[in-house]
């Protein structure tokens, strides 16, 4: 986290969740679709018939479209100052402070509010509940 990054309070992070949640839902949906296309593409590449080449090209184009969509959505989060940590489960981190030190405020798709934090180098495994106010 750079020293010029926007720092979120828990309240500010919570206020972004309607928008962030929609973006993250779109990312998770696109990631599922991308994985399905890649799996199908791998199966098609191993098959041998006359129409395989066209199916492979179609699947390759779709995989690229979905990857670009996810990159654009991740860029939207980045523009808000929020870091996408895991496309599969919709995990994001907001740069914040706790007791005067920089931390990540951690939110996962489906959670009603930002309720966790972790050290900058800890990741999801180091998630801890925010102190009660």
C-alpha positions in Angstrom: 0.0 0.0 0.0 1.5 3.3 -1.0 1.6 6.3 1.3 -0.6 8.2 -1.2 -3.3 5.5 -1.3 -6.8 6.5 -0.1 -7.4 5.1 3.4 -10.9 3.9 4.2 -12.6 4.0 7.5 -14.8 1.0 8.1 -17.8 3.3 7.6 -16.5 4.5 4.3 -15.8 1.0 3.1 -19.3 -0.1 4.1 -20.8 2.8 2.2 -19.1 1.5 -1.0 -20.5 -2.0 -0.6 -23.6 -1.6 -2.8 -21.4 -0.6 -5.8 -18.4 -2.8 -4.8 -20.8 -5.8 -4.3 -22.2 -5.4 -7.8 -18.8 -5.2 -9.4 -17.5 -8.2 -7.4 -20.6 -10.2 -8.3 -19.9 -9.5 -12.0 -16.2 -10.5 -11.5 -17.2 -13.8 -9.8 -19.8 -14.5 -12.5 -17.2 -13.8 -15.3 -14.6 -15.9 -13.6 -17.0 -18.9 -13.4 -17.8 -18.4 -17.1 -14.1 -18.0 -18.0 -13.2 -21.2 -16.2 -16.0 -23.1 -17.9 -14.8 -21.8 -21.3 -11.2 -22.8 -20.6 -12.3 -26.3 -19.5 -14.3 -26.7 -22.7 -11.4 -25.3 -24.8 -9.1 -27.9 -23.3 -11.5 -30.7 -24.1 -12.0 -29.4 -27.7 -8.2 -29.2 -28.3 -7.9 -32.8 -27.4 -10.8 -33.9 -29.7 -10.3 -34.6 -33.3 -13.0 -33.8 -35.8 -13.5 -31.4 -38.8 -15.4 -28.7 -36.8 -12.9 -28.6 -33.9 -10.8 -25.7 -35.3 -13.8 -23.4 -35.5 -15.1 -24.3 -32.0 -11.5 -23.8 -30.6 -11.4 -20.3 -32.2 -14.8 -19.4 -30.9 -13.9 -20.6 -27.4 -10.6 -18.7 -27.5 -12.4 -15.5 -28.4 -14.9 -16.0 -25.6 -12.1 -16.7 -23.1 -10.3 -13.5 -24.2 -13.6 -11.5 -23.9 -14.2 -12.7 -20.4 -10.6 -12.1 -19.3 -10.9 -8.5 -20.6 -14.2 -8.0 -18.8 -12.7 -9.2 -15.5 -9.7 -6.9 -16.0 -11.9 -4.0 -16.7 -14.0 -4.7 -13.6 -10.9 -5.1 -11.5 -9.8 -1.7 -12.9 -13.0 -0.2 -11.6 -12.2 -1.5 -8.2 -8.7 -0.2 -8.4 -10.0 3.2 -9.5 -12.0 3.2 -6.2 -8.8 2.4 -4.3 -9.9 -1.2 -3.6 -7.7 -4.3 -4.2 -9.3 -7.4 -5.6 -7.6 -10.4 -3.9 -9.5 -13.4 -5.2 -11.8 -13.6 -8.2 -13.2 -17.0 -7.4 -14.8 -16.0 -4.1 -15.1 -12.2 -4.5 -12.5 -11.2 -1.9 -11.5 -7.5 -1.7 -9.3 -5.4 0.6 -9.7 -1.7 1.4 -6.6 0.1 2.6 -7.2 1.3 6.1 -5.7 2.0 9.5 -6.0 0.3 12.8 -4.4 1.8 15.9 -2.4 4.1 13.7 -0.8 1.5 11.5 -1.7 0.5 7.9 -3.9 -2.6 7.5 -6.3 -4.1 5.0 -10.0 -4.0 5.8 -11.2 -7.2 4.4 -14.6 -8.0 2.8 -15.9 -11.1 1.0 -18.9 -11.3 -1.3 -21.9 -12.2 0.7 -20.8 -10.6 3.9 -23.2 -7.9 5.1 -20.5 -5.4 6.1 -16.8 -5.0 6.5 -16.1 -6.8 9.7 -12.5 -8.1 9.3 -9.0 -6.8 8.9 -5.5 -8.2 8.4 -1.9 -7.1 8.4 -0.6 -6.0 5.0 1.4 -9.2 4.6 -1.0 -11.6 6.2 -3.7 -12.2 3.6 -7.0 -14.0 4.1 -5.6 -16.5 6.5 -4.7 -13.7 8.9 -8.1 -12.2 8.9 -9.3 -11.1 12.3 -12.5 -9.5 13.5 -12.5 -5.7 13.7 -12.5 -4.5 17.3 -16.0 -3.6 18.6 -16.7 0.1 18.7 
